[in-house]
Amino acid sequence: MSKRDDYDAELERLQIQLVETQAWTIERGLRTLIVFEGRDSAGKDGAIKRLTEHMSPRQTRVIALPKPTEREQTQWYFQRYVSHLPAAGETVILNRSWYNRAGVEPVMGFCSPEQYERFLKDAPHFERMLADDGITLIKLWLDITKAEQAERLAARVEDPLKRFKVSSLDAEAQARWSDYSAARDRMFEATDHEDGPWTIIATDKKKTARLNVMRHILTRLGRPGLKTERPDPDVVFPARKAPGRVAP
């Protein structure tokens, strides 16, 4: 059996486990919120596509919010996310989230230093409120090496099918690599807490990363009778082991 056949077989097996697990969460009225964050081109869209491919369309929502409107800019920062939180039996996936304010916004100057500091202070409190109300919060940071990111960003430009992935900020991802790394580490230090721990997924190998994202989510949800191996610790690991991070 080829590596591709091995991947397809394991993908199908994990997707079946996901379907069975979601049926269990629906029956129990559980609420699941999965946050996908990470560097540009780290594979968030691909991982979400495989994750949700066979999940219930009625009970699954993928949210990718656009730039806030002028009115939204005057609201409480977390306000526009609250309406998207899951109800009983629902799984909501945020393809980027309130953590824009801990990454792209401060690096690119889209928020003030005061707004940035307030966010880092408030985010853990907000997330503890969600956990206290019974929401299962899973926070994933998809990481990628600088060289692999450069290759993927270049490939986007050349592929006409990836037109909608090309962004005016793509060039900044490489030019401001160190700034984004520092922002990531500060975010982990301030917002990695018991009710909302960060989990890093190493994504240089896309297919391996996708399978391990699924394994991690299945493990976190903890359905009785779950039959799947645990995530690879070389691919899935806690924030304190972030590549290049200097521990506080």
N, C-alpha and C positions, 0 to 999 in steps of 0.2 A: 504493500500500500504506500502511495506517495505521501509526501508531507502535506500536500494540498488535500488529499483524501483524509488524512489524519485530522487536519484542521476542520474540515467540513463535518466529519463524524462527531468530533468533540463539540463543535458549535451547536449542532442539532441536539446533542445530549443535554447541553447546558440550557438551551432554549426550552426544552421540554421541562426541565427542572424549574425554570423561571415561570412557565405557564402554570405548573402545579403550585408553585409558591404563591403566585398572584391569586389563584383561585382560593387558596387558604387565607390570604390577607383580606380578600373580598368577603369571604364567609364570616370572618371575625370582625369585620368593620375596621380594620387597621388603616392607619394613614401613613403613607411613605413619601418622603421628600428626598430626592437625590440631586445633589448639586454637582455639576460638572464644571470645573475650572481648569486652567492650565495655560501654558504658553501657546501662542499662535501655531497652528499646524500640528499640534500634538495629537490629533486624532479624536477630538471630542465628537464630531459629527458621525464618524464611522462607528465609534463605540456605541453611541446612542441608537443608531440605526439597527445594529445587530441586537442590541438589548431589547428594543421595543418591537422587533419585527413580528412577533407572534403574540404579543401581549394584548389584553383586551382593549379595543379601541374606545370603548365607553368608559373604562375605568383608568385609562392612561392618558396623561397630557404632557406634551413636551413644550416648554415655554422658552422662547428666545426673544426677549423684549428688545425693541429698537431703542434708539437714542431717546431720552426723556423729552417730553414736550416742555414748552415754557411753563405751563401750569404745573406739571409734575415736578419741575425744578424748584418750585416754591413749597412743595409738600414735605412732610416728614420723610426722610430718605427711604425708609423701609415700606412706605405706604403702598407704592404701586406693586409690590410683591405680595402683599397680604391677600389680595383678592384671588391670587392663584394658588394659595395653599390648599392641600388636599382635604377633601371631606371623607367620610367613612368609606372604606374600601377602595380609595383612589391611590394611584401612584402618580406623583408629579415629578417631572425631571426638568431641572433648570439648566439650560445650555447657556452658561454664564448667569451670574446672579448678582446679589447685592455686593459681591466681592469685586465688582468693577471698581468700586471705590478704594479697594486696597491694592489695585494693580495698575490698570491702564490710566485711570483718572489722575492719580498723583504723579505717575511717571510722565504723562503727557501734559500736565498742568491743567486738567479739566475740572479740578476741584481745588479749593483753597487748603492751605496747610491745616487750618482750624477744622474744616470739614473732614479731612483725612483723619486727624487725631480723634475727633469725636466718633467717627465710624469705628475705629479700632477699639475704642472703649465700649461702645454700645452694642456691637455685633454679638459678643458672647452673651450679653443680657437678653437680647432678642431671641437668640437661639435657645437659651435655657427656658424661656417662656414657651417656645414651641415644644420642647421636650417635656416640660412639666404638664402640658396639655395633652400629651400622649402621641405626638408626632415622632415617627422614627426618622431622624435626620442623618443622611449619609453624605459626607463631603469628600469629593475626589479631586485631587490635583493631578492632572496628566502632564508629566514632565518629558522633556526631550533634550537631546544634546544640541549644542549650537551648530555643529556641522550637519547633523541630520535635518535640523530646521531649515538651514540654508538650502539644502537640496529640495526639500518639499516646497518651500516658497517659490523657488525657481520653476519647479515643475507645474505649479499652479498657473503661472503666466503662459506657459506653452500649451496647456491642455484646454481646448475650447469648452469641454464639459465641466471645467472647474471655474468658469467665469464668475459665478456668484460667490466663490470663496476668496476671490482677489479683493484686497482691501487697501485703501490708501495708507493704512498703518502698517502694512506688511514690512516695509523697509525699516520701520522703526524697531521692529522686533529684534533685528540683528544689530542695528546701530546702538540700541539702548539695552543690549543684553545684560550688562552689569547692573543697570538701574532696575531692570525687571527682577533680577536675581535678588537684589537688596530688598525690593518691595515684597517679594515672595517670602523672604526670610522674616521680615518684620511682621507680615501678616500671620505667619505660622506662630511666631512668638506670642502675638497678642490674642489670637483667636482659636488656637488649638486647645480645646478644653474637654472635660469629661462628657458633657452633653452633646458636643459637636466636634469630635476629633477629626483631624485631617488625615487622609490616607493618600499616599503618593503612588501613582502608577507610572512605571518607566515604559515609555511608548516608542522607543526607537524601532522595535519590532512590532508592527501594528497588530498582526494577527494574535501574537502571544499576549499583547496588552488587552485586546478585546476579550479573550477567553478569561483572563485573570480579573478583569472588571466584573464579569458575570459571577465568577467564583466568589469574589469578595462580597458582592451584594447579596448573593444567596446565603453566605455565611453570616452576614450581619442580620439578615431577616430571621434566620434560625428556625425555619419550618421543621416541626417534628418529622422524623423519617427522611430528612434530606440525605440524598446520596450523591455526593460530589466531593472531589478532593479539595483540600484547602488551597488558597492562592499560593503561588510561587513567591517565597520571601525575597527573591532577587528582583522581582517585578513589582510586588506590592509591599509597601512598608510604611511605617509611621513617619510623621513630618520631621521628627528629630533626626532622621537619617537622610534628609534631603541632600542630593548631590551638591557639593560645594558649600553647604551651609556650615557656618561656625556656630556651634551650640552656645546658647546664652549661659 
